[in-house]
Amino acid sequence: MSRWALLGLCVVLAGCGRADDERAVSAVTDRFVRAVEARDGALACAQLSAATADALEQDESCEEAAPRLEIVASDVRRAQVFGTAAKVDLADGESTFLELTADGWRIAAAGCRPTAGDQPYECEVEA
């Protein structure tokens, strides 16, 4: 089998690495929600994209603000990867959106719930 046929088969069957990315985005999300619940601002902020961490900083540092987010630790139910973006659904009905950065997968928005209005989601924190 030629390498191109093998590559094509890999893309069709598995998305070539998609399972690894799904595990990675699940792990980042799990670390974040558990860190918020444990009030570990440094660990929580390390899971955020730079823009999301900046958005969280108003009158205080990200490390001080993150533990006050209204996010409850919940198990990952589903992870979907779309190129350099991902969505992780949690058991409590919230979702987390991630982006692939130079530092790996980082959270772009968290504590997101579907809305009935014009916006598809309302998030506790987002860039």
C-alpha positions in Angstrom: 0.0 0.0 0.0 1.4 3.4 -0.9 2.1 5.9 1.8 -0.6 8.2 0.3 -3.2 5.5 0.4 -2.2 4.7 4.0 -2.5 8.4 4.9 -5.9 8.6 3.2 -7.1 5.5 5.1 -5.8 7.0 8.4 -7.7 10.3 7.8 -10.9 8.5 6.9 -10.7 6.0 9.8 -9.3 8.0 12.7 -8.7 11.6 11.8 -4.9 10.9 12.4 -4.3 11.9 16.0 -7.9 13.1 16.7 -8.1 10.6 19.6 -4.9 12.0 21.1 -6.3 15.6 20.7 -9.6 14.5 22.3 -7.8 13.1 25.3 -5.7 16.2 25.5 -8.6 18.7 25.4 -10.4 16.5 28.0 -7.4 16.5 30.3 -7.0 20.3 30.0 -10.7 20.8 30.8 -10.6 18.4 33.7 -7.5 20.0 35.2 -9.2 23.4 34.9 -12.6 22.6 36.5 -10.8 20.6 39.3 -8.4 23.5 39.9 -11.3 26.0 40.1 -13.1 23.8 42.6 -9.9 23.4 44.6 -9.3 27.1 44.5 -5.9 26.6 42.8 -5.8 29.8 40.7 -2.3 29.2 39.4 -3.2 25.7 38.0 -6.6 27.0 36.6 -4.9 29.9 34.8 -2.3 27.7 33.3 -5.1 25.9 31.4 -6.4 29.2 29.8 -5.3 30.8 26.6 -3.5 34.1 27.1 -6.5 36.1 25.8 -8.9 34.3 28.2 -6.5 34.8 31.1 -6.4 38.5 30.2 -10.2 38.7 30.0 -10.4 37.3 33.5 -8.1 39.9 34.9 -10.0 43.1 35.7 -9.1 44.4 39.2 -7.0 41.4 40.2 -4.7 38.8 38.7 -6.0 35.7 37.0 -4.7 33.6 39.9 -6.9 35.6 42.3 -10.0 35.7 40.0 -10.1 32.1 38.8 -11.1 30.5 42.1 -14.2 32.7 42.2 -15.6 31.5 38.9 -18.9 29.8 39.2 -17.7 26.6 37.7 -18.3 23.2 39.3 -16.1 20.3 38.7 -17.9 17.8 36.5 -16.9 14.8 34.5 -16.1 15.0 30.8 -18.9 13.5 28.7 -17.8 14.3 25.1 -14.8 15.9 23.4 -14.8 17.0 19.8 -11.9 18.4 17.9 -12.3 20.5 14.8 -8.8 21.3 13.5 -7.4 23.9 15.9 -10.6 24.3 17.9 -12.3 21.9 20.3 -15.5 21.6 22.4 -15.7 19.6 25.6 -19.1 18.8 27.0 -19.4 18.1 30.8 -21.9 16.0 32.7 -23.4 19.1 34.3 -24.5 20.5 30.9 -21.8 23.1 30.6 -19.2 23.2 27.8 -15.7 24.3 27.4 -14.2 25.6 24.2 -10.5 25.2 23.5 -8.0 26.4 20.9 -4.7 24.9 19.9 -1.9 27.4 20.8 1.9 27.3 20.6 1.8 26.0 24.2 -0.7 23.2 23.3 -4.5 23.1 23.9 -5.8 26.0 26.1 -9.2 27.0 27.1 -10.8 29.9 25.2 -14.1 29.8 27.0 -15.4 27.9 30.1 -18.6 27.5 32.0 -20.6 27.8 28.8 -24.3 27.0 28.7 -26.6 27.1 25.6 -28.9 30.1 25.5 -32.3 30.7 24.0 -31.3 34.1 22.7 -29.2 35.4 19.8 -26.0 34.0 21.2 -25.5 30.2 21.1 -23.7 30.1 24.5 -23.3 32.3 27.5 -19.9 31.7 29.3 -18.6 32.3 32.7 -15.2 33.3 31.2 -14.2 33.9 27.6 -11.6 35.9 25.6 
